[in-house]
């Protein structure tokens, strides 16, 4: 099944990375990582980009913790309406994003399956090192109310730097997985 799923990517189906349930996307990401992870990590420029992503993700994570977003978002996600980190947010995690997290050594697994909160929301916030674009770009009123404008500006800049690097890696992965003949 793994080879068939990955083979469908090479059949000029780029949407395969973004379609399906979160379970399907995670299964595809694990397949890609198992079959091609070592090769992808050695592509020209990728080792340096992976190192940069770790630094940028750590900087953003530190900034978010300093702004108490980890606990603020976890509490809000647990409310009846689910908050920003509701189960619908898990759908913003595509197979490429999950693959990139796996390439970085992040443990990518469902932390919750309660029908309300995002699958990847842990007790101290998001457990993904690299986050979906929506999660990086959206800051609710509670976050704005609890933090000064300068902190919000710093958060937005950190998020932007990380998102640009994530997009760069995603582009490399798409080209490689679609156009290269890899040994199965």
N, C-alpha and C positions, 0 to 999 in steps of 0.2 A: 504493500500500500504506500509506503514512503516513496519509493521510486516513481510510482504512478502519479502521486501528487506533485512531486517536484518536476517530473517530466511534463506535466500540464503547463507549468510555467514556461518551459522552453517551447511550447507550442504557440508562442506569441499570444499569451493570455496574461498581460500585466495586471489585469484586475484581480486575478487570483490572490494577489497579496492583500487585497483590501476587502474582499467579499467574504461572506459567510459569517457564521457565529464566532464568538470569541473562542470557543472551544476549537473550532476548525482552524482559526488563525494561529492559535497556540500550537496545535498539532503540526501545522505546516511549518511554523518557525522552528520547532524541534527537529523536524525532518531536514530542513535546510541546514541547520546547525550540525546535525549528526553526519550528513553526507558531505557538506562543503565547508563547514566551519573553519577547519585548519587552512584550507586553500584561501578562503576569503580573508582570513587574518593576515595572510602573507602577500596579498595583492600590493602592487606599488602604491605607496602613500598611505595605505590602510593602517599599518602599525602605529605610525605617528598620529593619525587621525583618531585611532582608538585611545591612545594616551591623552590626546587633547580632550576628547569627550569625557574621559574620567575626571580630568581636572575641572572642566567646565561644570559637569554634573555635581561634583563635590562642592564647588564654589556656590552653585545655585542652592544645593541642599543646605549648606551652612547658612546662607542668607535666609532661606525659608525658615530654618529652625530659629535663627535669631529674631525673626519676626513672629515666632510662635505659630507658624502656619501648620506645622505637623499636628499639633494637638487641636488647633482651631478647626482644621479641615476634617480630622478624624471624628471629632464631636459632632460637627455639622452633618457629616455623612451618615451618622447614626440616627439622625432625626427622622420622624415619620415620612417626610417628603424626600428624604435622601440627600438633600443638599447638592452642592456642585459635584461631589464625588459619589453620585448615585450610580446605580447599576448601568445606566445608559452610557456613562463615560467609558466603561470598559470597551464598548464598541468602537471607540476612537483609537484603540490599540490595534494596529494592523500587523500582519505577519512579518513585515520588514522591521517595524519598530521592535517587536518581540525578538526577532532574530538578532538585531543589534544589541539588545540587552543581553542575550545569551552569549554573543561574541565577547562581551565585556565581563563575562563571568557572573552576571547577575542571576540569582535564583528567580526564575519566572514561573510562578505557580499561583493558583487561586488561593487567596488568603481568606476570602469570604464567599459564601454562596447563599446569601439570605434573601435574595430577591429585591434588596433595597440599595445596598452599598456596592461600589465598584469592587470587582473581584480582586483587584490588586491593592486595595486599601488595607494597610496594616494598622496596628494600634498607634503607631507614631506617624501616620500619613502614608503616602504612596510608597510601595515597595519596589517600583520600577526605577532603575537608575536613569534611563532615558524615558521621557514622558511624551504622551501624545501632544500634538500641536495645540489642541484646544486647552489642555491642562496647563500648558506653558503660557498661553496668551490670555487666559481669563482669570481675573481676580474679582471676586464678589465684593459686595458692599462691606461685609464684615471685615474682610482683609483690609480694605481701604480705611475703614473706621478705626481699626486697631493699630494702624501704622502711619507714621508721618509721610508727607509727600516725597521727601528725599529717599526714604527707604523703598517706597513704591517705584521710584525712578530707577534705583539700583536693581531692584527685582526685575523690572522690565528689561533692562540692559543685559543682565545675566541670562534671563530667559531667551532673549534674542540671540545672544552669542551661542548658546547651547543649541537652539533650534537651527541656526545656520549650519553648524557642524553636523547635526543629525541629518539634515537635508543633503549635505555633501556626501555623507556615508551612504545614505539611502540611494542616491543617484549612482554611486559606484556599484552597489549591490545589484540594482536593477540591470544595469548594462552587463555586468558579469554573468548574472544568472540567466539573462535572456539571450545573450549572444555567444557565449563560450560553450564549447563542447567539453563537458567534463566526464571523466570516467565514472560510470556508475558502479 
